[in-house]
Amino acid sequence: MKAKKLEDLSNQELIDEYRYIAVKEATRFPSQNGRGFKEFEGILQRSQSLRLEILCRMGEPKESISPYAWEQETWASKIKYSKLLREHLNYCETSYKQSLTLAKAIQEAVDLLKTFNEVGHANFKLMNGEDTDSNKIARKEVSIIRSFLRKYTPGE
């Protein structure tokens, strides 16, 4: 089925598709092969387009709508693979009400990584729970975050 143009969707169809894409994005982890990543990028692009269209229909001027600024930085390429780190940085940028720098992103990544060792934290439960699928997802997230830190943390 070919996706309709955003302009042709009714408001309800737009909301329904955005909800569907958000769930699809939340439950999908990109594989390291090219096909899986391209599909994942397509989902992200469609999600951003839907978000933009929804906000425009709500009366927000197009010029004032932008994706999170840090996602445009070159250092953000590794973060696309980590759902947890991406969500955490989006939350941080919203909370701080300013664009994230690489130094702040590194600090937030370190802080997020520590949560996998904090007893009682949801990430600790994800990593050490009984569900093997959750354990696998948590290990992959930790691996991606560590990879980001290795690449962008200055050597000692």
Sequence and secondary structure as in RCSB ss.txt:
>XXXX:A:sequence
MKAKKLEDLSNQELIDEYRYIAVKEATRFPSQNGRGFKEFEGILQRSQSLRLEILCRMGEPKESISPYAWEQETW
ASKIKYSKLLREHLNYCETSYKQSLTLAKAIQEAVDLLKTFNEVGHANFKLMNGEDTDSNKIARKEVSIIRSFLR
KYTPGE
>XXXX:A:secstr
     GGGS HHHHHHHHHHHHHHHHH    SSHHHHHHHHHHHHHHHHHHHHHHHHTT  GGG    GGGGSGG
GGGGGG HHHHHHHHHHHHHHTS   HHHHHHHHHHHHHGGGSTTSHHHHHHHSS HHHHHHHHHHHHHHHHHHH
HHS   
